[in-house]
Amino acid sequence: MKYSKHFSKVVKENGQPNLSLDQFKKMMNIIATENKIEGLNVAKRQHENTNMFHQYDILILGYERQLTNLTGNQKPTDLIKEMYHFQE
């Protein structure tokens, strides 16, 4: 949830972001993807001592790849700067 937390901090400090529609969609997709990963990790932990524990790994990996595609594995501070840059 590192991107979501950083985005939240930026919004709290600076107010609503002035991003292009595409960059705003990207931000929302990043937040949604991180939430999906977190939800799957919670479900996985609930099945810790069962044979279902590792069945969540492939789903989590798929969403982690999607997150990497969205963020390019950049630091949250670098990503948000890039997103603001693309609005110009």
SEROVEX-416117 format. One line per field, with one value per residue: x, y, z of N, C-alpha, C, O, CB in turn; residue number from 1; residue in one letter. Coordinates in pm, whole numbers. Atoms other than C-alpha are relative to their C-alpha. Glycine has a CB too. Layout:
SEROVEX-416117
n.x = (X,...)
n.y = (Y,...)
n.z = (Z,...)
ca.x = (X,...)
ca.y = (Y,...)
ca.z = (Z,...)
c.x = (X,...)
c.y = (Y,...)
c.z = (Z,...)
o.x = (X,...)
o.y = (Y,...)
o.z = (Z,...)
cb.x = (X,...)
cb.y = (Y,...)
cb.z = (Z,...)
resi = (NUM,...)
resn = (A,...)
This chain:
SEROVEX-416117
n.x = (82,-90,44,124,-33,-67,100,85,-77,-9,131,22,-87,15,137,32,-106,35,-58,79,93,-75,-83,90,41,-116,-8,109,-30,-105,64,87,-84,-60,106,25,-112,18,114,-42,-92,83,65,-104,-35,109,-13,-142,-31,81,-58,37,-89,-84,81,13,-125,5,82,-78,-108,60,26,-129,-50,80,-47,-131,25,55,-92,-138,-82,-58,34,124,-26,-36,117,95,-60,17,142,26,-73,72,122,-33)
n.y = (-119,-115,-107,-55,-82,-122,-83,-55,-106,-113,-63,-68,-118,-93,-2,81,-9,-56,92,26,111,126,17,26,140,82,-6,80,140,39,15,117,119,22,49,140,77,2,87,139,35,23,130,102,17,70,141,27,140,87,25,-112,-112,-38,-20,-143,-55,-28,-120,-113,-25,-67,-140,-65,-31,-113,-118,-33,-60,-134,-89,13,21,-126,-44,-78,-142,-18,28,-112,-110,34,-14,-143,-46,40,-79,-125)
n.z = (0,-7,90,-53,-117,47,67,-106,-67,93,5,-128,-9,112,52,117,101,130,96,120,-18,10,-119,-111,16,-38,-146,-56,28,-93,-131,5,9,-132,-88,34,-56,-145,-29,21,-109,-119,19,-9,-142,-66,35,-23,-31,85,133,87,-28,115,120,22,51,144,17,-52,96,117,-34,-21,135,50,-72,57,131,-20,-71,45,-121,-44,-135,5,21,141,82,-6,76,142,33,13,118,120,20,68)
ca.x = (0,300,157,-188,-40,182,-103,-317,-42,-2,-377,-393,-105,-194,-564,-720,-456,-465,-393,-497,-782,-541,-310,-603,-727,-378,-372,-709,-603,-290,-498,-750,-477,-301,-634,-692,-347,-412,-751,-600,-324,-586,-776,-452,-365,-706,-618,-268,-285,-489,-417,-573,-296,-78,-368,-378,-19,-93,-369,-147,138,-91,-196,163,262,-24,95,448,315,126,409,724,849,924,936,601,757,906,585,367,613,599,220,208,466,252,-41,141)
ca.y = (0,225,415,456,587,831,953,1001,1205,1424,1488,1572,1818,1973,1909,1755,1667,1860,1568,1495,1248,972,1032,1043,710,569,686,526,201,190,241,-24,-274,-222,-274,-600,-724,-629,-803,-1121,-1112,-1083,-1379,-1575,-1514,-1645,-1977,-1996,-2354,-2499,-2636,-2317,-2093,-2100,-2087,-1710,-1666,-1684,-1423,-1197,-1236,-1135,-817,-743,-764,-531,-289,-304,-229,72,211,95,7,375,524,681,1030,988,844,1130,1383,1203,1200,1575,1626,1441,1675,1969)
ca.z = (0,-37,-335,-183,142,-44,-265,46,211,-98,-113,258,223,-114,-169,-476,-735,-1060,-1292,-1647,-1684,-1791,-1496,-1254,-1394,-1349,-986,-918,-1086,-869,-555,-661,-745,-413,-235,-424,-322,40,37,-104,157,432,288,257,623,725,560,705,831,546,202,55,191,-123,-368,-325,-440,-814,-782,-573,-822,-1109,-933,-831,-1199,-1288,-1020,-1160,-1507,-1374,-1161,-1335,-985,-929,-584,-495,-484,-832,-971,-849,-990,-1325,-1315,-1257,-1533,-1788,-1733,-1890)
c.x = (86,-44,-126,27,66,-99,-90,70,7,-134,-30,80,-34,-142,-14,109,-53,71,-87,-92,74,84,-86,-50,112,13,-107,22,109,-60,-86,82,67,-105,-35,109,-16,-115,35,98,-75,-68,102,37,-108,4,142,32,-86,70,-33,98,76,-81,-19,122,-6,-85,76,110,-53,-26,130,64,-75,45,135,-16,-52,103,142,97,70,-34,-127,23,35,-120,-97,55,-17,-145,-38,67,-77,-127,26,-16)
c.y = (126,114,67,92,130,94,67,116,125,75,76,130,106,12,-88,15,55,-82,-6,-119,-134,-26,-25,-145,-94,-3,-89,-149,-54,-25,-126,-130,-30,-52,-146,-89,-12,-93,-147,-45,-25,-136,-113,-28,-75,-150,-52,-148,-97,-20,112,116,46,23,148,61,37,124,125,36,72,147,76,35,118,129,46,66,143,98,-1,-22,126,24,83,149,28,-20,118,122,-23,20,147,56,-30,79,125,-8)
c.z = (0,-92,53,119,-42,-68,103,71,-88,-5,129,9,-104,-54,-123,-105,-132,-107,-124,28,-4,124,124,-4,45,153,63,-25,93,138,3,-1,134,99,-29,59,151,39,-15,109,130,-9,14,145,77,-27,26,22,-79,-133,-99,11,-125,-128,-32,-69,-148,-28,44,-99,-124,25,27,-135,-59,66,-55,-137,13,55,-53,116,48,147,-9,-26,-146,-91,0,-74,-149,-43,-15,-125,-128,-24,-82,-149)
o.x = (41,-28,-136,-31,36,-99,-122,9,-10,-136,-84,31,-23,-167,75,149,-164,173,-206,-71,47,92,-45,-57,88,37,-79,-11,102,-30,-81,46,73,-74,-63,80,1,-101,-4,94,-38,-67,72,50,-77,-58,188,133,-119,170,19,92,80,-25,-53,115,45,-53,74,134,13,2,138,127,-15,55,159,55,-17,104,220,217,172,-131,-150,-54,-9,-137,-147,-20,-48,-172,-114,12,-78,-185,-67,8)
o.y = (233,231,189,200,236,214,186,219,236,198,186,230,226,93,-167,126,23,-42,25,-193,-222,-139,-99,-211,-194,-110,-164,-231,-169,-126,-202,-226,-146,-137,-221,-195,-121,-170,-230,-160,-115,-213,-216,-143,-146,-228,-144,-196,-205,44,113,210,166,68,183,169,142,203,228,154,163,231,196,141,206,233,166,161,230,216,91,1,119,-31,151,212,128,52,157,195,70,69,183,144,52,72,180,90)
o.z = (39,-56,53,129,13,-43,90,99,-38,-5,126,63,-77,-143,-155,-139,-174,-162,-121,124,78,172,214,99,112,210,156,61,136,202,100,67,176,183,63,114,207,135,67,151,206,87,75,185,173,46,-41,-29,-31,-164,-210,-69,-154,-229,-145,-126,-187,-116,-23,-126,-176,-60,-1,-148,-122,0,-71,-169,-67,17,-26,103,116,199,-109,-98,-202,-189,-106,-138,-224,-152,-105,-192,-220,-132,-140,-219)
cb.x = (-93,141,-26,-95,91,115,-85,-36,142,39,-109,38,143,90,-41,-137,63,40,16,93,-109,89,89,-120,-39,129,-14,-134,43,110,-86,-91,106,62,-124,-7,135,-27,-116,64,104,-106,-68,125,24,-133,-38,47,-18,-141,-50,-141,100,103,-135,-24,111,-56,-132,61,66,-129,-92,95,-13,-151,11,89,-100,-119,3,40,103,-49,118,-75,113,112,-72,-32,150,44,-88,51,139,-33,-59,139)
cb.y = (0,-42,-57,-112,-77,-35,-84,-109,-50,-49,-105,-91,-41,-41,143,40,-137,152,-141,-27,3,2,124,99,-30,56,145,44,-17,107,124,6,17,130,86,-18,66,142,34,-17,111,113,-6,44,136,56,-21,79,-26,60,-133,48,-38,-107,-66,70,-100,-120,-13,-34,-132,-69,9,-90,-123,-24,-29,-126,-84,-6,-36,124,-108,118,82,-16,49,-98,-126,36,15,-145,-67,76,-65,-145,38,41)
cb.z = (119,-36,-142,42,95,-97,-97,102,32,-142,-27,116,-15,-110,-33,-58,-23,-9,62,-125,-109,-123,21,-3,-146,-64,50,-60,-147,8,32,-125,-109,53,-14,-154,-35,53,-90,-137,21,15,-139,-79,65,-44,-147,118,147,-22,-55,34,109,-25,18,132,21,-76,81,138,-41,-40,122,82,-93,27,150,-11,-80,95,145,-78,-25,-87,64,130,91,-39,49,146,34,-26,108,125,-6,7,135,32)
resi = (1,2,3,4,5,6,7,8,9,10,11,12,13,14,15,16,17,18,19,20,21,22,23,24,25,26,27,28,29,30,31,32,33,34,35,36,37,38,39,40,41,42,43,44,45,46,47,48,49,50,51,52,53,54,55,56,57,58,59,60,61,62,63,64,65,66,67,68,69,70,71,72,73,74,75,76,77,78,79,80,81,82,83,84,85,86,87,88)
resn = (M,K,Y,S,K,H,F,S,K,V,V,K,E,N,G,Q,P,N,L,S,L,D,Q,F,K,K,M,M,N,I,I,A,T,E,N,K,I,E,G,L,N,V,A,K,R,Q,H,E,N,T,N,M,F,H,Q,Y,D,I,L,I,L,G,Y,E,R,Q,L,T,N,L,T,G,N,Q,K,P,T,D,L,I,K,E,M,Y,H,F,Q,E)
